[in-house]
């Protein structure tokens, strides 16, 4: 009965609070998409503003015409005898309102294509980038620093003002790696490596989360992106190398199993971590490590993968 | 193989589900009691379960859809309640996941599409001056397959456990490794069964419209709703086989251990997303184009003007249908297809705005210089224009691929597709419901209550979904079951929930309106209660089962409007009556669908013996049908005369 009572209390709390409309406390910083903190997010923000402006013009124009016709031409007792004209259409008018959207689409398509290609390139190309490998697993984010040989879980530290090349894959279901303050998202998928450039202009902590549903605890798949000044970043790397524990193969495999994890830091990671995302399935990775297995003749719907 | 009763076969862990189970059993018992007490079993069998009359089939589609609108709506309210405030635990993660999966699946497959199919069934043959659809027996099978597919899906949360991978059901999340158990099987098999019915409906209406139009009704004289259904039928015929294949591949993966979608077996999980959306994007137009057709007919009727730019309206729908197959990648711009592919799909998606814009302006100019009467169907149609405009233009914003990286899977997206699907399809269905109700039942739904329902639902809708654009820009993603404080999301979510409840109240008023109007609704004695323009208004209400005593001859768009204007009777109206050829009722479509249900239920639990028995039953029904020769009858002239004069016609 305990959950019942607990739920009842929650329902009552909810109803009680319905009386109060909570409208206070929204500032621009909370609209993370509209408050870009890096060059990638800035490019996307500019496109959002441009497309919004174009759309707003259309909305206002159509709402204007709409309001005019439905008010002016509504049936009233005064126009009882009025018989509307038999209009078939108008070639001229129809051409005009075919051309207007074509112009709008062109005005939108050109910067869209430009940015679509632009975002593939390293931002601020004069600065040397760093590479961080991202693996999503149920339901946590694992970050590996191939050059430094270190690993973090559920948070990632990056140098500010430096382009970061995220190389992403997944073990288990697809997720989507999203740090709205720094730029738009990209899927993480098993068996495939994806690339995403992000860059933070200033040191700070930015919220990241998975944007693609991946099962039971998907909601809790959040992570922090901690941008430090390049000097502080180097200090952090050295400190991790010195103080954090090494990660064993078994610990890594444990991490891939379904479940939540706390923030973690390791001064090394096992070799298997580099292949995990390409194998893509926890079971597949375990099988691969245990060597070739006898073909399974068990129940049909419980497929084991023989390698 | 064998018979393994899964643990928790009857779901009992969740108090809410237990309550639902008890209510379901009580409802069922109540229905059985009422039918027995009032001796209605024979009536139910003769008039409804065995009918091949397209109008009755249409009514059954609509009633089931309204029921599913209720079910999907309750799911929505549960979700909105859970999200009203941060850190609530009214629903846990698992239950929430099942509910949003059910909400999406039910609203698309078991509410929107069958509602459209219902209105198609009711109106299309009447609009083209036909006595039936091309394949009435097949039509009954289509309905019953939809119905049992729907029922199979609906029992999942009580028996065995509901699917929980989202209505898009992406692999590998929906594969047997990550989602063992019957849940996803329910999704796959119930959609497969109802999907077969949908494909057959597409074929049926394509043939009906191409082959059964009254003399003189050229393609370019068809009512706009019929045009939209013709185009929709073509989309169905091209799109549904893709869904059939996708569902079959995943079913084989899950049941028989193949690897179409698993990496380590050499499969490709992304293929599911591609196949799903190659069907899924056209599906959006399958449900929204007929709504466009309804708006066109309703707007021209109540503006008392012919549709402005008829030709352009037709061509724009043709262009939309072609483009609908060229945009599926916009559902996963962020899946790494590369800039060339993303640019192509970005522009092809934006391009849909061009024909759609033409349509909006043509509707506005149909209203221009009209004499607009704001009846309930007209309110839904006029209310559609601003709502759909907002939904459509945010759709263009989403089509900008780099910007979509920031909107994808966020509440901005949720808001967009609810603005187009509710503002387009649901508004269209409700406009059609109020518009054709007198034709279906011979009385009008109460206008005052109808207007109350419209305003509550419409305002509630905007209160519910507009804040979701904003909270999306705050980084809130879809499908999360709770969120922490301090992100600024709380007020928007709370307002959104209030709006959802307003929509719920609007729906309840609509249901009350139906119950009230059964007794008190204005009776339709003329058959033309709206002063309509198209042929369905030329016959009595409710339409006699043979529809037209004499097949009309058509010489213009808005045929009935011109007939009324002419006043003098045309030669065809004076011809003698002739016996009418009609198909016989048959219980077999109903019985066959029960075999489908048995087969489906067996496959869900991987009880193959049961699956095989069910499929053998299906096969037996097909065999029986192919040896049936006595499947039609004639209505004699005296009976037609009696029916016509009873309806007050000479």
Interface residues (C-beta under 8 A of the other chain):
Chain A: X3 X4 X6 X7 X10 X11 X14 X17 X18 X21 X22 X23 X24 X25 X26 X27 X30 X31 X32 X33 X34 X41 X43 X44 X45 X47 X48 X51 X52 X55 X58 X59 X62 X63 X65 X66 X69 X70 X73 X74 X75 X79 X82 X83 X84 X85 X86 X87 X88 X89 X90 X93 X94 X97 X98 X100 X101 X102 X104 X105 X108 X109 X112 X113 X115 X116 X117 X118 X119 X120 X138 X172 X173 X174 X176 X178 X180 X183 X184 X185 X186 X187 X189 X190 X191 X192 X194 X195 X207 X209 X210 X211 X212 X213 X214 X215 X216 X217 X218 X219 X279 X280 X281 X283 X284 X287 X300 X301 X302 X303 X305 X307
Chain B: X1 X15 X81 X84 X85 X88 X89 X90 X93 X94 X97 X164 X165 X166 X170 X172 X173 X176 X177 X178 X179 X254 X255 X256 X257 X259 X262 X263 X264 X265 X268 X269 X270 X303 X304 X305 X306 X308 X309 X310 X311 X312 X332 X334 X335 X336 X339 X342 X343 X346 X347 X350 X351 X353 X354 X357 X358 X360 X361 X362 X364 X365 X367 X368 X369 X370 X371 X372 X373 X374 X382 X385 X386 X389 X390 X393 X394 X396 X397 X400 X401 X402 X403 X404 X405 X406 X407 X408 X409 X410 X470 X472 X473 X474 X475 X477 X478 X479 X480 X481 X482 X483 X487 X488 X490 X491 X494 X495 X498 X606
